[in-house]
Amino acid sequence: MISPPLNRRAFNRKVLGVAAASTLPTFVPHSLTTAREQDFSFRYIVGSSMYGYTDVAEIMPEVAKTGAVALDVWPKVHGNQREQLDELGEEKFAALLKQHGISLGCITQYALGPFGIQGEMRLAQRFECPTLVCGGKGPVGLTGSELKSAVGKFVEQMKPHLEVAEETGVTIAIENHANNLIDSPDSLKWLIDLRSSDHLAVALAPYHLPQDERLIGDLIRTLGDGIAMFYAWQHGMGCHQKLPKEQELLQMPGRGALDFVPLVAALRDINYRGWTEIFMHPVPRGIPILDSTAGVTDEINRSRTYLADCLRKF
């Protein structure tokens, strides 16, 4: 695949010595690691869809138990907590967040698409929610110059929406979802290289990428501060066919074949400060990943322990 040329922002980042983490090899000599990298830690957020259609008042007490500080609310069909927010009203929802000492960190809205989220950004602003995740929009299956041109057109179409994002303090994070304009490593690189505002970023889902640890690690370094959401999520045996639970759970970090150590190394190298969401999809959508709320929380913590072990390897 053709790698995109550097824009001025990317060029400056490469020229600056300490900030050149995106160009470092996978294994960074200890003498080159900075104090900030040594202090790296994950900033966890919980995806409400992990609990299916469970009452949000039952989910919120679980957030802190997973080491997270914020909730990512999902709408139907994956969850229904975004609809629950409307049913409860903003005041009651905010009171619940305050009661449990957490914040609304992200609103996920695939159905509305990147051109239909201005109202959601206004809602996010009222909750001081910094992130909104959606998919990209445009032709699929492109490569090379055609892909670059299509991503450039998408970035241009996003400009009026980015004006609202800047006004509301929201970052729009585009997930590399399958069958999407922004679904390949090259498309992600072009998105960050061509973006007109830092309020346009990436929600990086390893599930939707080749399960190659080195490729994903190198991509993380290339995207750098263009990543706003990192899904700790691997392909395993997929999420579209009903499988025995043990096989379905292979999407979770520490269960499937993907080694997260090179990914964690890359996140540490770029001093990643965005959200990390331990994630998977159940089959069918809308059910919790496990039968009980406590079981879901325990499974998230199982993966969190694994990611901590990955970090300790350094």
C-alpha atoms as one frame of an Amber mdcrd trajectory, in Angstrom:
protein
   0.000   0.000   0.000   1.160   3.556  -0.663   1.901   5.574   2.452   0.623
   9.166   2.353   3.125  12.062   2.283   3.550  14.148   5.402   1.590  17.338
   5.907   3.182  20.207   7.846   1.869  19.019  11.221   3.206  15.496  10.687
   6.529  16.824   9.359   7.066  19.004  12.406   6.242  16.083  14.666   8.918
  14.003  12.958  11.529  16.768  13.154  11.117  17.343  16.872  13.330  14.813
  18.629  11.342  13.813  21.697   8.048  14.047  19.858   9.216  11.596  17.220
   7.689   8.628  19.042   5.668   7.749  15.952   8.885   6.971  14.062  10.528
   4.830  16.754  10.925   1.078  16.222   8.693  -1.364  18.019  11.229  -1.956
  20.805  12.452   1.346  22.216  15.746   1.301  24.162  15.225   2.100  27.828
  17.539   5.091  27.572  15.148   6.709  25.089  11.992   6.311  27.150  10.906
   9.497  28.846   9.563   9.914  32.354   6.148  10.568  30.850   6.225   7.229
  29.022   7.269   5.433  32.190   4.231   6.960  33.917   1.853   5.858  31.167
  -1.488   4.425  32.260  -4.757   3.646  30.535  -7.669   6.055  30.756 -10.531
   3.591  30.844 -14.099   4.142  29.722 -16.931   1.580  29.816 -19.111   0.925
  26.774 -22.717   0.619  27.961 -23.429  -1.943  25.227 -21.271  -4.479  27.082
 -24.260  -4.753  29.432 -26.851  -4.987  26.643 -30.152  -3.283  27.463 -29.492
  -3.249  31.214 -30.869  -0.276  33.129 -28.261   2.489  33.112 -28.769   2.960
  36.846 -27.499  -0.615  37.269 -24.532  -0.065  34.955 -23.213   3.156  36.475
 -22.096   1.604  39.815 -20.053  -0.917  37.787 -17.971   1.720  36.000 -15.622
   2.498  38.897 -15.280  -1.230  39.626 -13.580  -1.627  36.237 -11.058   1.134
  36.935 -12.902   3.446  34.530 -13.885   7.059  35.113 -16.478   7.499  32.388
 -19.356   5.898  30.490 -19.756   5.581  26.725 -23.494   5.447  25.992 -24.651
   3.333  23.051 -28.063   3.424  21.342 -30.059   0.518  19.926 -29.389  -2.080
  18.707 -26.177  -2.649  20.605 -27.431  -1.025  23.803 -30.269   1.324  24.669
 -28.650   3.627  27.208 -28.738   6.593  24.820 -32.511   6.149  24.630 -32.616
   5.766  28.406 -30.926   9.169  28.693 -33.834  10.717  26.787 -36.387   8.826
  28.886 -34.811   9.857  32.175 -34.124  13.413  31.091 -30.784  15.151  31.179
 -31.137  16.373  34.771 -31.808  12.912  36.221 -29.122  11.326  34.070 -26.591
  13.922  35.214 -27.599  13.323  38.835 -26.943   9.585  38.427 -23.515  10.268
  36.979 -22.696  12.561  39.883 -24.000  10.029  42.413 -21.563   7.418  41.127
 -18.628   9.776  40.655 -18.288   9.257  36.906 -18.751  11.327  33.773 -20.293
  10.912  30.350 -17.102  10.448  28.337 -18.462   9.446  24.943 -21.647   9.129
  22.913 -21.564   6.464  20.198 -23.866   7.190  17.265 -23.353   5.084  14.142
 -26.930   5.351  12.905 -26.819   9.147  12.644 -23.571   9.071  10.691 -20.900
  11.775  10.624 -23.171  14.321   8.946 -26.108  13.934  11.349 -24.534  14.448
  14.754 -24.735  18.185  15.356 -27.573  17.746  17.832 -25.590  15.065  19.637
 -22.632  17.426  19.899 -24.873  20.007  21.569 -26.013  17.313  24.001 -22.399
  16.318  24.642 -21.521  19.927  25.379 -24.225  20.129  28.052 -22.656  17.095
  29.755 -19.075  18.290  29.145 -18.646  15.059  27.185 -15.480  15.305  25.058
 -15.974  12.506  22.507 -18.481  11.348  19.922 -17.847   8.167  17.915 -19.390
   7.389  14.541 -18.431   5.784  11.241 -17.150   7.431   8.092 -19.167   7.894
   4.927 -18.137   7.394   1.337 -17.290   4.742  -1.261 -15.747   1.487  -0.061
 -13.016  -0.756  -1.405 -10.797   2.039  -2.738  -6.993   2.061  -2.700  -4.159
   4.363  -3.705  -4.940   7.772  -5.183  -8.678   7.022  -5.369  -8.729   6.370
  -1.639  -6.780   9.538  -0.898  -9.182  11.573  -3.034 -12.260  10.065  -1.349
 -10.853  10.670   2.142 -10.008  14.243   1.127 -13.608  14.755  -0.027 -14.887
  13.327   3.280 -12.646  15.689   5.256 -13.980  18.602   3.204 -17.592  17.521
   3.868 -16.820  17.372   7.588 -15.745  21.027   7.826 -19.139  22.511   8.846
 -19.564  19.736  11.415 -16.068  20.354  12.753 -16.987  23.990  13.284 -19.688
  22.769  15.672 -17.230  20.299  17.213 -14.785  23.127  17.938 -17.577  25.289
  19.334 -18.832  22.520  21.638 -15.419  21.134  22.607 -16.216  17.712  21.142
 -13.837  15.453  19.227 -15.501  13.415  16.469 -13.763  10.026  16.381 -14.270
   7.955  13.229 -14.087   4.192  13.776 -12.392   2.030  11.163 -15.561  -0.011
  10.802 -15.861  -2.687   8.101 -17.498  -1.731   4.785 -16.694   1.899   5.406
 -14.612   4.526   3.625 -12.397   4.713   6.713 -11.668   1.015   7.230  -8.046
   0.366   6.230  -4.692   1.470   7.653  -4.110   3.747   4.651  -7.538   5.383
   5.008  -6.832   6.081   8.682  -3.474   7.625   7.817  -5.038   9.824   5.149
  -7.798  10.918   7.534  -5.307  12.204  10.098  -2.943  13.631   7.502  -5.678
  15.541   5.643  -7.879  16.618   8.559  -8.453  20.340   8.905  -8.986  20.233
  12.677  -7.731  18.228  15.642 -11.417  17.786  16.548 -11.523  15.072  13.875
  -9.815  11.909  15.124  -9.785   8.125  14.986 -11.558   5.494  17.080  -9.129
   2.647  16.489 -10.616  -0.863  16.466  -8.005  -3.630  16.072 -10.910  -6.059
  15.477 -11.394  -4.551  12.004  -7.704  -4.662  11.057  -5.438  -7.529   9.987
  -4.566  -9.383  13.186  -0.903  -8.467  12.868   0.570  -7.040  16.066   3.434
  -5.269  14.326   1.157  -3.658  11.729  -1.248  -2.393  14.395   1.577  -1.158
  16.613   3.187   0.729  13.727  -0.205   2.201  12.805  -0.693   3.446  16.369
   2.674   5.215  16.211   1.824   6.758  12.841  -1.582   8.035  13.967  -0.155
   9.353  17.237  -2.330  11.994  18.874  -4.904  11.475  16.137  -6.348   8.575
  18.173  -9.142   9.614  20.531 -10.546   6.148  21.307  -8.719   2.827  21.443
 -10.902  -0.277  21.531  -9.100  -3.078  23.366 -10.776  -5.574  21.059  -9.547
  -8.340  18.786 -11.195 -10.423  16.099 -11.066 -13.816  17.796 -13.657 -15.917
  15.987 -15.769 -12.943  14.968 -19.045 -11.469  16.186 -21.647 -12.244  13.524
 -22.352 -15.924  14.123 -23.755 -17.358  17.314 -20.907 -19.277  18.938 -20.374
 -21.023  22.260 -19.661 -18.312  24.819 -16.030 -19.377  25.265 -15.444 -18.802
  21.543 -17.397 -15.550  21.454 -15.249 -14.207  24.307 -12.105 -14.657  22.195
 -12.714 -11.053  21.108 -11.588  -9.921  24.561  -7.950  -8.956  25.260  -6.060
 -11.850  26.802  -8.416 -14.521  25.461  -7.845 -14.558  21.701  -4.635 -15.011
  19.738  -3.707 -11.332  19.340  -0.733 -10.351  21.494  -1.468  -6.906  22.929
   2.092  -6.312  24.165   3.238  -4.583  20.920   0.014  -2.534  20.907   0.498
  -1.440  24.503   4.145  -0.628  23.724   3.027   1.617  20.869   0.395   3.343
  23.003   3.022   3.995  25.646   5.500   5.259  23.050   3.045   7.929  21.855
   2.067   8.703  25.467  -1.545   7.940  24.540  -4.036  10.037  26.511  -7.308
   9.131  24.811  -9.962   6.697  26.014  -9.386   2.945  26.195 -12.546   0.840
  25.984 -12.328  -2.901  26.655 -14.822  -4.215  24.157 -16.544  -6.982  22.231
 -19.855  -7.601  20.486 -22.211 -10.366  21.648 -24.534 -12.322  19.363 -27.306
 -11.317  19.095 -26.781  -7.592  19.639 -28.531  -6.024  22.598 -27.787  -8.771
  25.122 -25.078  -8.465  27.801 -21.807 -10.208  26.955 -22.472 -12.480  29.962
 -25.617 -13.413  31.846 -25.153 -11.204  34.909 -24.092  -7.600  35.450 -21.420
  -8.773  37.897 -20.202 -11.289  35.319 -19.761  -8.565  32.690 -17.786  -6.447
  35.130 -15.590  -9.409  36.081 -14.867 -10.144  32.424 -13.864  -6.529  31.760
 -11.580  -6.702  34.788 -10.077  -9.947  33.514  -8.998  -8.105  30.369  -7.865
  -5.098  32.391  -5.556  -7.366  34.403  -4.168  -8.753  31.155  -3.477  -5.248
  29.789  -1.764  -4.317  33.067   0.423  -7.415  32.673   1.261  -6.301  29.128
   2.356  -2.917  30.449   4.434  -4.472  33.213   6.520  -6.307  30.618   8.353
  -3.023  30.060
